[in-house]
Every structure is written in structure tokens, then in C-alpha cells.
Amino acid sequence: GGIVINAGTLTAGNNSSAIQTDVSDSGSTIYNLGTVSGAGTGAAVSLRGSNTLLVLGTQAFLPARNITITGPGSVLQGGAVSTGLNNRLLLTDSGSESASLAGFASLAMRGRSWILSAPLTLSDTTTQSLSVEAGDLTLSGPLSTPGGISITGGGTLSLSNAAQTSELKLASGGQLAQSAAGSLNVTGDIVLEGASAAVLSGKIAAAGL
């Protein structure tokens, strides 16, 4: 695997994806700091390989060369689809995405502010398949993950639609907000540590309560 960085505009042609990994590819890191557009039925980003990290944001730091590459911000026209194994999403800086992010194992938020509007389904069964490690992440579409949701100190997760998970863990300083229009179904444990806060206004179903 290698490193791919887009800080400008990439447009595909002939029903294809602008960024695509092969089935044999493994361990790549892809930074999208600009606009990527699929053509026709093609997604903007198509990950057919495995263990690939797709980073969406405005900056990419390359420690081996001690340089930082900046772009206007990630836009996926046609969304991103993963058909390989253990491909992951990382949100950095700030942004919003209304296109589909499909087939990913996990998502980590390490930015300032992100809004995702499309339905989000994650496949990883670990307790941190969705982790909010810093900043504010808002999910306005439904969320489903057989793994858990982890919100660490300094992270905030806001839900305004249906959400289903196997475990919810709020570390000290972590915050969870759910609007009246949302619903939260936790099939396993709910763990609230220290000065964590949960403001839940919608429907709640939890085996851990």
C-alpha cells in the first residue's frame, strides 16, 4: 500500500471512480482534501482492496518529509464505497458530506466539526467501530453498527435519526446528544464515566439501563 493525496479536483470518466484501489491492494492511505467526482454509476472513491484508510479533511501531514499539504476541503460527488475488508474512515479538520459512505468497517472522528447526512452502516464488531475522539460529529442520517460507539473526552456525538449499536461508552468529558426526532437502541452495555454527559430527547431502548 501507498499514500494517495488529492488536494485539487479529480473527475472520472466512463462510469468509473476517480480514486480506486485494486483487490490486491492492502494498507494504503488515501487523503481527500479536495473534490472527487465519479462518472455515471461510478462512486467518487471505490476501495476494492483491504486495510485502507480513507481520510477526509483539509490537511495531510507527512512526517517522513515533515510537510503539510492543504486543500479546500473534502467533497465526494458520488460518495465512497468499500467492497474490501477492514477499510476505515477518518474525519479530520471540519466538513460535511451528504453522499453515501458505504461498506466501511469503522469510522473515527478526530477533527473539529463534521456533519454526515447519509445513512451510515459500519461492519466492525469491536467496541469502537464508531469513535469520536475529538470535536463535534453530527449524524443526521440513520446509524447502524454491530460494534460499539465510543466517545472520549473532548468529543461530542449528535444524533438526529435512528441509531443502533451493541455498546455505548462515554469517557469523562465525552458528550452524547440526541434530538427528539431520533431514537437510540443499545443492545448491550451503556458505560458513563466521570463527567460525561448524555442528553437524550428521543426514544431510547437499552439493555444496559
Sequence and secondary structure as in RCSB ss.txt:
>XXXX:A:sequence
GGIVINAGTLTAGNNSSAIQTDVSDSGSTIYNLGTVSGAGTGAAVSLRGSNTLLVLGTQAFLPARNITITGPGSV
LQGGAVSTGLNNRLLLTDSGSESASLAGFASLAMRGRSWILSAPLTLSDTTTQSLSVEAGDLTLSGPLSTPGGIS
ITGGGTLSLSNAAQTSELKLASGGQLAQSAAGSLNVTGDIVLEGASAAVLSGKIAAAGL
>XXXX:A:secstr
  EEEE SEEE  SS  SEEE TT BS EEEE SEEE  TT  SEEE SBS EEEESSEEEETTTTEEEE S  E
EET EEE SSS EEEE SEEEE S EES SEEEEEEEEEEE S EE    STTSEEEEEEEEEE S EE SSEEE
E TTEEEEE SEEEESEEEE TT EEEE TT EEEESS EEE TT EEEE SEEEETT 
